[in-house]
Amino acid sequence: DKIVQRGRPRAVLLVAADLAGALAMFLFFVSGTSVPMALIAAAVSGAAYGAIWTLIPTLAADLFGRKHFGANYALILPAVSLAAILFSTLLAPAVYARHADDDGCAGAACFGTP
């Protein structure tokens, strides 16, 4: 609440958490086979993920009001789950099919960078 008292909206925290998540993905990308770097990336990713999920209820209350907070928040949670299901069943297979050989590549050969 000290950030809000200073005149900054809570959405600034959400942007910071998203940037931390992007940093974690970059750290995973550059870690290669380095286990310590992957552990650091996992810690940053977990902190960003946790920050996002703790900010969602307060942002929902700020943006849509506290009067119907329960109903609004009840709509947010299934939307996230639905998006996860759609991305894992539609997007991931489409990316794999686009990059896979006719021989059926597997592992880093399909998803690694050149």
Sequence and secondary structure as in RCSB ss.txt:
>XXXX:A:sequence
DKIVQRGRPRAVLLVAADLAGALAMFLFFVSGTSVPMALIAAAVSGAAYGAIWTLIPTLAADLFGRKHFGANYAL
ILPAVSLAAILFSTLLAPAVYARHADDDGCAGAACFGTP
>XXXX:A:secstr
 HHHHTT  THHHHHHHHHHHHHHHHHHHHHTT HHHHHHHHHHHHHHHHHHHHHHHHHHHHHH STTHHHHHHH
HHHHHHHHHHHIIIIIHHHHHHHH  TT   THHHHS  
